[in-house]
């Protein structure tokens, strides 16, 4: 008796008379669901204002987490649960009465208040709390909306809210539109293609380091806007939400071209271009470069300025690299001379060291050493002269042939920036080569100087046979002395 009274109270709240079910709840169902493959049901992409009179209701034995195919396969029209005809009808009617008994009226009242607010304003984030409870689908085949409500759900407030509103429409004739996500409905692609939508996700992640959520939102007049919601850093690790609203295809095209251009520049030349994403005054997203806001309207100006700047830098570096290449060739000649001088000194020392090994060798070096030195010096003077006219680097230097014009494309900027990058790399490489050659010349000069000093010392001691003999045997005398010292110590 208590349960019956409870059910009657809730039926009264719904204004539903099960003894005289209105036609609005007994309408025939001709649903046919053909959702796209691999579509993510949990990721709602489309939000609409849908008239309650246009939504047909089915109840399903499947769970809310089951696929649409499983839900539809086990679904029956609401009417079959309202009229207790036959054994199956009585069972379904009993289930429906149990669902009414479990109604939480306060939850339905919350939905009523929520939909009143949604009539006036769409949430900033588009989606709202527990929007997943609206199991509403659209059939392209029948051009109708369907609610497929699981009978085992613990929260059936959306189902009974819709029943209540349909009954109100039946009585007053006043239409009620509810703002709901449409399950299994993909983007219409009116503003962006599938690949462009994927690009936008990638572009915005590059600038905000957060994957955005994108929705097609329809107002009460069926006007569509493409809305993008995400997070970006506003200060250190503090993030804030942004929303970009694109109201027509022209706005969408401008937005896409802007972020694509900025993405290309930042990813192609990360050392040159860094665009900062910032929350705009209207809650949207704006991009800054060198503290200046970049919009589609001034994008062409930015491209032109950057093109001319990079071209000027390329021309300056081009002239510099010509001079550096000339300097490099001169250093190569100097290095070759120093190398030959060092080898000459080295050979002269080698002759001396070879001759001092024997008695007759020492005598021979004393009388013929000068002749060998003159012979070595003559080899140095007979070297070939290197021609440095027209180096390989000069012939292969990048040609900057992009003419000055009124308008420039992103492709023009990419081309000149690549040329600038290549010239900068070449300039660094030539400078490194010059530095390496300078170090090599310094090292060879030092070695040649040491060999020269050694040879000069030999020549100094060749003034008398006694001094020369004493000089060449000094190493042997030193060894004998050290041997004696070790023996005495022992």
Secondary structure, 3 states (H helix, E strand, C coil): CHHHHHHHHHHHHHCCCCCCCCHHHCCCCCCCCCCCCCCCCCCCCEEEEEEHHHEEEEEECCCCCCCHHHHHHCEEECHHHHCCCHHHHHHHHHHHHHHHHCCCHHHHHHHHHHHHHHHHCCCCCCCCCCHHHCCEEEECCCCEEEEEEECCCCCCHHHHHHHHHHHHHHHHCCCCEEEEECECCCCCCCCCCHHHHHHHHHHHHHHHCCCCEEEEEECCCCCEEEEEEEEEEEECCEEEEEEEEECCHHHHHHHHHHHHHHHHHHHHCCCCCCCEEEECCCCCEEEEECCEEECHHHHHHHHHHHHHHHHHHHHHHHHHHHHHHHHHHHHHHHHHHHHHHHHHHHHHHHHHHHHCCCHHHHHHHHHHHHHHHHHHHHHHHCCCCCCCCCCHHHHCCCCCCCCCCCCCCHHHHHHHHHHHHHHHHHHHHHHHHHHHHHHHHHHHHHHHHHHHHHHHHHHHHHHCHHHHHHHHCHHHHHHHHHHHHHHHHC
